[in-house]
Every structure is written in structure tokens, then in C-alpha cells.
Amino acid sequence: MSNELRDLIIQTQAAIKKDADKAKATFQTRSYPGDGLRSEVSIRQHDLVIDEQESLGGTDTGPNPVELVLTALGSCQDRRRCKTGPARTHCGTRRP
């Protein structure tokens, strides 16, 4: 573990011990089924469409669920690295 990550974990633990209410969070989304594999999603004031690409039976009107998960993981990684300078994160997955 890098010193930077260790220090961040220690700081976070100290902040939570000082005020545990700051660690509480509620996350909510709403998902509505659309035609075929399409879903319309609301996250706070943000609306987006989730769909599969045509080769997987969708209409390709939005990213698919796996792409969104990989994007979330990539943005977390980017955020961790922001103090050390610019970084590019590439996330991917393959079917066996």
C-alpha cells in the first residue's frame, strides 16, 4: 500500500471517529423499464438511458450496465490519483 493511500485511510478513520454522522450517506436511483433491454434511470437531477448494444439485443441508445460499472470504478481510481498528477484509467472486461 502506498504511503499516500495509507495516510488517506488514517485521515478518514480519524474523521469518522470524531464525527460518525459524517460517514452516513444514502444513495438512491430510480430505474424504469423501457422497450426491450432499455432502462430509463434517474439519479438525483440526472437522467440517463441504459441499453445494450445492438449485437447483444439492445438498440444502443445508451451505455450498458457493465460499461457504467467500469466507468464508476475508473472514476474512483482517477480520483485517488488526482494528487499525484494527471492519469488515464482504462477499465475493461472480457467474457471467458
N, C-alpha and C positions, 0 to 999 in steps of 0.2 A: 504494500500500500504506500502511495506517495505521501510525503510529509504534508503536502497541501490538502489532500483528501482527509488524512488523519486529523489535521487541525480543524477542518470544516466539520467533521463529525464531533469532535470535542466541543467546539463552539455551539453546535446545535444541541447537544446534550445539556450543556450548561444553561442555555436559554430556556429549554423545556423544564429543567429543574427549577429555574427561577419563576417561571410563569407557565404552568401546564396548559392553561387555556389557549395560549398561542399555538399549541400543537394541534388543536381541534380544527377540523375542516370537514365540510360536507360538499360533495361533488354530485351534481345531478345532470342528467341529459334526458332528452325525450326522443324517442325513435318511432316513426310511423311507417308502416309497410306501404310500399308503392307497388307499381306493376312489376311482375317478375321478381328479380333479385334486388331491385332498387329500394332503398330506405331514405326517408327524409328525416334529418336529425336536427334538433335544436340544442345548442349548448350556450347557456346564458342568452346573450343577444345575437348569437351567431347561428346561422342556418347553413346546412350543407347537405349534399346528396352523397350517399354511399351506394355504390353499384359495382358489379363485376364487369370485367372486360368482355367484349363480345365472344371471344374464344372460350370463355367459361360460362356462357349462357346469359350474360347481362347485356346492357345497352351502352355501357361505357360512358355514363353521364356523370361519373364521379369516381374518386379513388375507392378501392375495395378495402374491407376491414383489415386485412393483413398489411396493406400499404400504410394505413393510418396508425397501426400499432408500431410499425417500423419507424414512421415519422416521429411518433411520440418518444420512442427510445433514442432516436438520433438527436432530437432537440434537447433531451436531458443530458446526453453526452456533450453536445455543443455548449450547454450552459456550464457544465463542470469545467470545461477547458477555457472559458472566456477570459480568465485571469492570466493565462499564460500566452495569450496571443490568438490570432485567428486560426481556426482549424476547420477542416472539412470532414464531415462524418458520412460514411457510406454504410447503410444497413441493407441487408438482403437475406433472402431465404431461398432454399431450393427444396423441391419435393424429392424424396428418395426414389 
